Amino acid sequence: MKIDFNKRFLTALYLVLFFGIQIACKDDDVTTSEEVQLLSFGPSGVMPGENISFIGNNLEKVTAIELTGASIPSSAFVTHTAELIVLTVPKETDEGFVILKTAAGDIVSKTILSFEVPVTIKSVTAAARPGDNITITGEYMNWVREVRFAGDTAVVQFVSQTMNELVVTVPFGAETGPILLATGGTEPLSIESETELVVALPSITAMTPNPAEREKNLVIKGADLDLAMGVLFNGLTAPVTEFVSKSTSEIVVVVPKTASKGLVSLVAFSGVNVASSDTLRFINDAVAATK
């Protein structure tokens, strides 16, 4: 019985020692891990040109940090230790995920890094036709997320976009007026241009024949007539939108049966009406007046 007790005691002791060694090894693995870890970065609302800090473990192994639009090598870090990296945010940086480059692979942040950016407008193309491209220059144009034209028409897809220049196509619903830029960042801004963009409208220089005849062709001469969505005759509540032909200098349209004497208006795609300077008269009305 004594021998059995000693065997059980020794067995239990071996088990305690075995599991103790295993736990110690695991704890040692945690404390001596060589894995690069990114724990946090900030401060929130930092501006391009200012310093930002990255906190983590084994950061001395980071060879470069890639931000959206810029890559900073370790040689350019302001501070570089195992637990802290400090760098100056390049001005060309945009918001996005952070990538820490290491020899063992890339470490990608779980959250997006954004900034507070002082977007400013320097110049805007003075005049354009709908469908034309205009150029907006300034600072931090790469942070513009939306361009809103007078007439409450917005554009979010741009022809090109750099830090100092934005090229955008004028939508057909745009009207003459200032341009409003909506920006991203931790403090989104709405910036209005000081000058107006003059958006071309169709205009009438002549109408033939005049007097005209209802249900017959009317030829309208003018400029930018391809920008007319319709022709509105006096006596009608809705414009005529089907044409015999249409070009930049001429529109041929059938005069509606219910049209009456008066001015003729061209309706732009923005909904703006441009009236003729001459009154359109009708042959039948002239004959009736002489009887």
N, C-alpha and C positions, 0 to 999 in steps of 0.2 A: 504494500500500500504506500509506503514511504517513497519507493522508487517511482511509482506511477505519479505521485504528487509532484516530485521533482521534474519529471518529464513534462507534465502539463505546465508547470511554472516556467520552464525554459522555453517551451513552445510559445507561450504567451509573450514572454520577453522578446523573443526573436521577431514576433509579429509587430510588436510596438516599435522596435528599432527599425524594422523594414519600412513601415508606413511613415515613421518619422523622417527617414532619409528621403523618401519619395516626396513628401511635403516640402522639405527643405530645398530639394532640387527644383521643384516648381516655383517656389518663391524666388529662388536665385535666378531662374529663367526670366521672370518678370522684371526683376531689378536690373538685369544685365542685357535686356533686349537692345538690339542695335537697329531696330526698325525706326525709320524717320516718321514722325507723327506731327501733323498740324492740328493744334488744339483751338486756336482762335486768331483773329486778326482785327486790326482797328487803329484808331478810333473811327466810329461811324461818322460820316459827313466830312471826312478829310477831303481836301481839294487837290487837284493836280498841282505839282510843285511842292507839296508838303510831304512830311514823313509819315509812313505807316509802319506799324509793327506786326510781326508774325511770331506767335508764341507756340512752342511745341517741344518735342524731344528729338535729340540727335540731329538738330538742324545744321550742325557744322558740316554735314554731308551733302547739303544742298549746293548744287553747282550753279543754279540760275533759278529765277522766278519769272514765269510767263504770265503777264496780264493781257487782257484783250487789247490788242493793238501795240503792245510793247513787250520786250524781253529784257530783263535786267540780269547781267552776269554777277556772280558772287563777288567779283573784283570791284563792283560798283556799290555794294552794300555799305551803308553807313555803319551798321553794327552787324557782326556775324559771330554768334556763339552757338553752343549746343542747344540752348533754350530760347534764344531770341535773334530775330533778324529784323533790322530796321533798314528801310530803303526810301528813296525819294520817288514819289509817283511821277512818271513821265507825263508831260502835257498831252501827248497823243493817246493816252490810255482811255479805253471805253469800259463800260461795266461788263462784267462777266465772271466766270469761274477763274480761280487762281490755280496755277499748276506749278508745283515745286519739282524741279528737275534734279534727279539723283542718278548715281551710277547703277543703282538697283532698279530704277524705273521711275515713273512719274507718280506724284501724289497730287490728286485733284481735290480741291475744296468742296465741301458739301453744300455751301451756300455761295451766292453771287456777291462779289465785291462791287459796290457802287460808290459814287463820289458826289460831292456838291460842286456843281460846275457853273461858273459865271458866263453863260452864253450871251454874246452881244452881236448885233447886226451892224455892219459897216455900210453896205450898199445893196440895192435891189434893182434889177432891170427896170427901166422906166416904163416901157410899154411893150405889149405883146398881144398876139392873137391867141384865142383858145386853141390848144393843140401845140403851141410853140413851147420851147424850153426857155426858162428864165434862170438867171444865176443870182444866188444870194451869197454875199461874202460876209465874213465876220470871224469871230473867235469861237472855238469849240462847236463848229457846225456839225461835227460827228455825233454830238449829243442830241441833235434835233430828232424828234420822233414823229412829228406831224406838222404839216404846213396847211394853214387854213386861210382860204381866200375870202374876200368880201362876197356875200351871197351865201355864206355858210357852207362852202364846199371845201372838203378836206382831202388832202393827199398824204398817204403814208408810205407809198412806194416811190423812191427817188431814182432819177437817171444816174446820178453819181453823188457821192458824199465823202468829203475829206474834213480834216480839222478846220480848214479855213474857207471852204467853198461847198455850197449845196446847189445842185442843178435839179430842177423839178419841172414837170410838164404842167402847163396851165390847163385846168379842166374846163370843159365846155360850159359848166354852170357858173364859172367865176365871173364876178362883176368888178368894176373899177373900185379900188379902195386899198387900204393898208393891208399888209400881210401879217398874220399872227403865227408865231412859231411856238410849238409846245415841246418842251425838253424833258429828258429823263433825268435820272440822278436821285439822290436822297431828298432833295428839295426841288421837285419839278417846277419849272417856270413857264409863264406865258409871256412872250416878248413880241411887241407890235412894232412894225417898221415905222419910221418917222415920215417916210414918203409913200405916196400911193402908187400902186401898179395900175396903169391905165390899160384896161382890157378893151380891145377893138370891138366895135359894134357894126352891124351892117347899116348902110345908109342909101337913101334913094335920091337920084339926081333927075330922073325923068320917068314918065309913064306914057306909053303909047299903045293904042290910040286913046285920046282923051278929047272929046267924050268917047267912052267905051261902050261896049254892048254886052249885056249879061249873057252868060253861058258861052261866051267867046273868049279867045285868048287875050290876055293883057301882058305886055312886055314891060318889065320894070328894069331900068338901068340904074347902076349905082356902084358902090364899092363894098368889098367884103361881103357880098351877098351869099356866099357859101356858108356864112355864119348865121343865116336866118333859118330858124326852125319852122317858121310859118309866116303867112301873110294874113293880116287881120283887116277885113273890109268893114266899113261903117255899116251898122245895122246887124252885124253878126256878133255873137258872144264868144265864139271859138274860132281860132285861126285856121286857114286852109293850109294843110301840111303836105298835100300831094301836088307836085309840080309837073308841068309838061317838060321842063328842063330847068337846070340850075347850075350856075357857074359863079366865079368870084365877081363878075361884072354884069350878069344878066339873069333874071328869073322870068320864066314864062309860066303863067298860071291862068287857069280858067276862072273867070269871074262868076261867083255864085249867083244863083237866080234871085236870092233875097238880099243881095248887096244894095246899099242905098248911097246917095250922093254924100261925099265927105272925104276926110283924109284916109289914106291907106297907111297902115303900120306894119313894119317888119318886127317879128317877134324873135329875139335872140334865144339861144339855148338856155341862157340864164333866166329867161322870163322877162327881160327888159324889152319894152316896146320903143321903137324908133319910128316916129311919124313922118310922112311925106310933107314937103312944104307946099305942094299943090293939092287942090281938091280934085278928086276924081268925079267926073260927071258922066251921065249916061245919055245915049242918043234918044232912046224912047222918052226919057224925062224931058228932053229939050223939045221934042215934037209935041208932047202933051201940053207943055207950057204955052205953045204958040196958038193952040186951038181955043 
